[in-house]
């Protein structure tokens, strides 16, 4: 039986979530941005009208407004996006139990053997796309292939609302003509190095001497060469309910960055999401880890032990400490991630009332209580009702 893998990729997810509750954004250039009132944050997500003006993820707000002054900016509401993501993942689980969430806005599905239930792959993908659009008000693109890498590549080929098949027989026609910089996992610096070797397309890479690729890129070159030839043996691994070992968020930047201040802004948004998810799951962790993926394909992870916590501020501060220790401005970064691990099985968290006495001298207790109040206010009114003022000042000063 042929393997069938889908990659469901939500289109412009953060701003699309906002458009489900802010109809005035529809049809106009709009973006989710950190601290839009001060114009000091970065663009976290832009809709397609804004993208048509040249606005990209991780662009500084004032630069984006120079390109398109009419852009409507809204502050991020990570709790809301997490809730919408849960709705998407729950919907996908109705099609197959083999769902591997890759990020807040995309997931792989192993649809092998599901044709009898949902029809042939394209028909099944159409059902998923239409159900997400009609029931959740969100758009997605879906890649269909025999492995995870090809499904991911296919999902990028037609946006928004696209469905693309990329089978073995399609590789030479659809994949190989693409510029090597378009390949999943290849950053601008790696692409430049490949170009210098005479490799300009994915097809060039697939046909190149594998020994020379490995010599130039080490172990990463093996995977890169295999992917160019459409080979990926990794499996779709679903998350088991109740078996949360870590809570993490990462983002691939639209362009490589060397400015640590921009990196901190990205890290702040990710840490806010991690903290919110940890509190929703009733988890406290004792280890914070950051992941940096460089433009030359190298990935590093660094972690540190901290007092058990789920507070956004403490997660963020630990992440910044790791970032400061490992930042190299001559080594551009294309992906940033942060995660919280080291959970205790019986660490279910007490729900605190806004009226509970704050009499403890412990900064951890105070931060916990602040986050609990913020979570309740955000859940009811959205993030714009209350902001992480102290963190914003810390990051941008």
C-alpha positions in Angstrom: 0.0 0.0 0.0 1.3 3.4 -1.0 2.1 5.8 1.9 0.0 8.9 1.9 1.1 11.9 4.0 -0.6 15.3 4.2 0.9 18.5 5.5 -1.8 20.9 6.5 -0.4 24.5 6.6 -2.6 27.3 7.9 -2.4 30.4 5.7 -1.2 33.6 7.5 -2.4 32.0 10.7 -2.2 34.7 13.4 -3.8 37.4 11.3 -6.4 35.0 9.9 -7.4 34.2 13.5 -7.9 37.9 14.1 -10.0 38.2 10.9 -12.5 35.6 12.3 -13.4 38.2 15.1 -12.4 41.5 13.4 -14.3 41.6 10.0 -13.0 45.1 9.4 -9.6 43.6 8.6 -10.9 41.5 5.7 -9.8 42.8 2.4 -7.4 45.4 3.8 -3.6 45.1 4.5 -3.4 43.9 8.1 -0.8 42.4 10.4 -0.3 41.1 13.9 2.5 43.1 15.5 4.2 43.4 18.8 3.5 46.7 20.5 1.9 48.4 17.4 1.2 51.6 19.3 4.9 52.3 19.9 5.9 51.0 16.4 8.8 49.4 18.1 7.9 45.7 17.7 8.0 43.4 14.8 5.5 41.9 12.4 4.5 38.5 13.6 2.1 37.7 10.7 0.8 39.6 7.7 -2.2 38.9 5.5 -1.9 38.5 1.8 -2.9 42.1 1.1 0.0 43.3 3.3 2.4 40.7 1.8 1.6 42.1 -1.6 3.1 45.4 -0.4 6.3 43.7 0.6 5.6 43.3 4.4 7.2 40.2 5.8 7.3 38.3 9.1 10.0 39.7 11.5 10.1 43.0 9.8 10.3 46.0 12.2 6.9 47.7 12.4 8.1 51.2 11.4 9.7 49.6 8.3 6.5 47.8 7.4 4.5 51.1 7.7 6.9 52.8 5.4 6.0 50.2 2.7 2.3 50.4 3.4 1.1 53.2 5.7 -2.5 51.9 5.5 -1.7 48.6 7.1 -4.0 47.9 10.0 -2.1 46.6 13.0 -3.4 44.5 15.9 -1.6 43.3 19.0 -0.9 39.5 19.4 -3.3 37.4 21.3 -1.4 34.1 21.8 -4.0 32.5 24.0 -6.6 33.0 21.2 -4.2 31.6 18.6 -3.5 28.6 20.7 -7.2 28.0 21.2 -7.8 28.2 17.4 -4.8 25.9 16.8 -6.4 23.3 19.2 -9.6 23.6 17.2 -7.7 22.9 14.0 -5.9 19.9 15.5 -9.1 18.5 16.9 -10.7 18.7 13.5 -7.8 17.0 11.8 -7.9 14.2 14.4 -11.4 13.3 13.0 -9.7 12.2 9.7 -6.8 10.2 11.2 -5.4 9.5 14.7 -1.9 9.9 13.2 -1.5 13.7 13.5 1.9 15.2 14.2 1.7 18.9 15.0 4.9 20.6 13.6 4.1 24.1 14.9 1.1 26.1 16.1 -0.1 26.4 12.5 0.8 23.2 10.7 0.6 19.4 11.1 1.4 16.2 9.2 -1.3 13.6 8.8 -0.6 10.0 7.9 -3.6 9.3 5.7 -2.4 5.9 4.5 -5.4 3.5 4.0 -8.0 6.2 4.5 -9.3 6.3 0.9 -12.2 4.0 1.8 -13.4 6.5 4.4 -12.7 9.9 2.8 -12.0 9.2 -0.9 -8.8 9.6 -2.8 -6.2 11.9 -1.4 -7.2 15.1 -3.3 -10.9 14.6 -2.4 -9.9 14.0 1.3 -7.8 17.1 1.2 -10.6 19.2 -0.2 -12.9 18.0 2.6 -10.3 19.0 5.2 -9.7 22.4 3.6 -13.4 23.2 3.2 -14.3 22.0 6.7 -11.6 24.2 8.2 -12.8 27.2 6.1 -16.5 26.7 6.7 -16.4 25.7 10.4 -13.4 27.7 11.7 -13.3 30.6 9.3 -9.6 29.8 8.5 -7.7 29.1 5.3 -5.1 26.4 4.7 -3.0 24.8 2.0 -2.4 21.1 1.9 0.5 19.2 0.4 0.0 15.5 -0.5 2.9 13.1 -0.9 4.4 9.8 0.2 6.6 11.3 2.9 6.8 14.3 5.3 9.4 16.3 3.3 7.6 16.1 0.0 4.3 16.9 1.7 5.9 20.0 3.2 7.3 21.1 -0.1 4.0 20.5 -1.8 2.1 22.6 0.8 4.2 25.6 -0.1 3.6 25.4 -3.9 0.1 26.9 -4.0 -1.1 29.4 -1.4 -3.6 30.3 -0.2 -6.2 27.5 -0.2 -4.1 25.3 -2.5 -3.9 21.5 -2.7 -0.8 20.1 -4.4 0.3 16.5 -5.0 4.0 15.7 -5.1 4.5 12.0 -5.8 7.7 10.3 -6.8 6.9 10.7 -10.5 6.4 14.4 -10.0 9.8 15.1 -8.5 11.7 15.9 -11.7 8.8 18.2 -12.9 7.7 20.0 -9.8 10.6 19.8 -7.4 13.8 19.8 -9.3 13.3 23.1 -11.2 12.9 25.1 -8.0 15.8 27.2 -6.8 17.8 25.4 -4.1 16.9 28.2 -1.6 13.3 27.1 -1.9 14.0 23.7 -0.3 12.7 23.2 3.2 15.6 23.4 5.6 17.9 25.4 3.4 18.7 28.9 4.5 20.1 31.8 2.6 23.7 31.2 3.7 23.5 27.5 2.8 21.9 28.4 -0.5 24.8 30.8 -1.2 27.3 28.1 -0.5 25.5 25.7 -2.8 25.4 28.3 -5.5 29.1 28.8 -5.2 29.5 25.1 -5.8 27.5 25.4 -9.0 24.3 24.1 -7.5 21.4 26.4 -8.3 18.3 24.2 -8.4 17.1 21.3 -6.3 17.7 19.2 -9.3 21.3 20.2 -9.4 21.7 19.2 -5.8 20.0 15.8 -6.4 22.4 15.0 -9.2 25.5 16.3 -7.5 28.3 14.1 -6.1 27.0 13.1 -2.7 30.5 12.8 -1.3 31.2 16.4 -2.0 28.0 17.5 -0.4 28.8 15.6 2.8 32.3 17.0 2.8 31.0 20.5 2.5 28.0 20.3 5.0 28.8 17.3 7.2 25.9 15.1 8.4 23.4 17.8 7.4 24.5 17.3 3.9 23.3 13.7 3.9 19.7 14.7 4.8 19.9 17.6 2.3 21.0 15.3 -0.5 18.3 12.7 0.3 15.6 15.4 0.5 16.6 16.7 -3.0 16.0 13.2 -4.3 12.6 13.0 -2.5 13.8 10.6 0.2 12.5 11.0 3.8 12.1 8.0 6.0 10.9 9.8 9.1 7.5 8.8 10.4 4.4 10.8 11.4 4.5 10.6 15.2 1.4 11.7 17.0 1.4 13.2 20.5 -0.1 10.9 23.0 -2.8 12.6 25.2 -1.5 13.2 28.7 2.1 12.5 27.7 3.3 16.0 27.5 7.1 16.0 27.9 7.7 19.5 26.8 5.9 22.6 25.6 7.7 24.5 22.9 7.2 27.0 20.1 9.5 27.9 17.2 9.3 30.0 14.2 11.2 30.1 10.9 11.9 33.7 10.0 11.2 35.1 6.6 14.8 36.3 6.5 17.9 35.6 8.4 18.6 37.9 11.3 21.9 39.0 13.0 20.4 41.6 15.3 20.0 40.2 18.8 17.3 42.8 19.6 15.1 41.4 16.9 15.8 37.9 18.2 14.7 38.9 21.7 11.4 40.3 20.3 10.8 37.0 18.5 11.7 35.1 21.7 9.3 37.2 23.8 6.4 36.3 21.6 7.3 32.6 21.7 7.8 32.6 25.5 4.5 34.2 26.0 2.9 31.4 24.0 4.8 28.7 25.9 3.9 30.2 29.2 0.2 30.4 28.3 0.2 26.8 27.0 1.9 25.5 30.2 -0.6 27.2 32.4 -3.5 25.9 30.4 -2.0 22.4 30.6 -1.5 22.7 34.4 2.3 22.2 34.0 5.3 23.7 35.6 8.8 23.0 34.2 12.3 23.3 35.6 14.3 23.5 32.4 14.2 26.1 29.6 15.8 25.3 26.3 16.3 27.4 23.2 16.9 26.3 19.7 18.8 28.3 17.1 19.0 27.2 13.5 21.6 29.1 11.5 21.6 30.0 7.9 24.3 27.4 7.2 21.9 24.6 8.3 23.6 24.1 11.7 21.3 23.7 14.7 22.2 24.2 18.3 20.2 23.7 21.5 21.1 25.2 24.8 19.3 24.7 28.1 19.4 25.8 31.7 17.8 24.7 35.0 15.5 27.1 36.7 13.2 27.0 39.7 10.0 25.2 38.7 7.7 27.7 36.9 5.1 28.4 34.3 5.4 32.1 34.3 6.0 33.9 31.0 8.5 36.3 32.5 10.7 33.7 34.0 10.6 31.5 30.9 11.5 34.5 28.7 14.3 35.7 31.0 15.9 32.3 31.0 15.6 32.2 27.2 17.3 35.6 27.0 20.1 34.5 29.2 20.8 31.5 26.9 20.4 33.7 23.8 23.0 36.3 25.2 25.5 33.5 26.0 25.2 31.9 22.5 24.6 34.8 20.1 27.1 35.4 17.4 26.2 38.4 15.2 28.4 37.0 12.4 26.3 33.8 12.3 22.8 34.7 11.0 19.8 32.9 12.4 16.8 31.6 10.4 14.9 29.8 13.1 14.3 30.5 16.8 12.6 28.2 19.3 12.1 28.0 23.1 10.6 25.2 25.2 9.8 24.4 28.8 10.5 20.8 30.1 11.2 19.0 33.3 7.6 18.6 34.4 6.5 16.8 37.5 3.6 14.4 37.1 1.7 15.8 40.1 2.3 19.5 39.2 -1.4 20.3 38.5 -1.8 24.0 39.2 -4.1 25.7 41.5 -6.6 28.1 39.9 -6.2 31.4 41.7 -8.8 34.1 42.1 -8.0 37.6 41.2 -9.1 38.4 44.8 -6.7 35.9 46.4 -4.4 37.6 48.9 -1.0 38.4 47.5 0.9 38.2 50.8 3.9 36.1 49.8 7.4 37.5 49.5 8.2 35.0 46.8 8.6 36.6 43.3 7.6 33.3 41.8 4.3 33.4 43.6 3.7 37.0 42.5 4.5 36.2 38.9 2.2 33.1 39.0 -0.6 35.2 40.3 0.0 38.0 37.7 -0.1 35.4 34.9 -3.3 33.8 36.2 -5.0 37.1 36.2 -3.7 38.0 32.8 -4.9 34.6 31.4 -8.4 35.2 32.7 -8.6 38.7 31.3 -7.1 37.6 27.9 -9.5 34.6 27.7 -12.5 36.9 28.2 -11.3 40.1 26.4 -8.3 39.3 24.3 -4.6 40.3 24.7 -5.2 44.0 23.9 -6.9 44.3 27.3 -3.6 43.8 29.1 0.0 43.8 27.8 3.4 42.5 28.9 4.6 46.1 29.5 7.7 45.2 31.6 8.9 42.7 29.0 8.3 45.0 26.1 10.4 47.7 27.9 13.1 45.2 28.7 13.3 44.0 25.1 13.3 47.4 23.3 15.4 49.5 25.5 
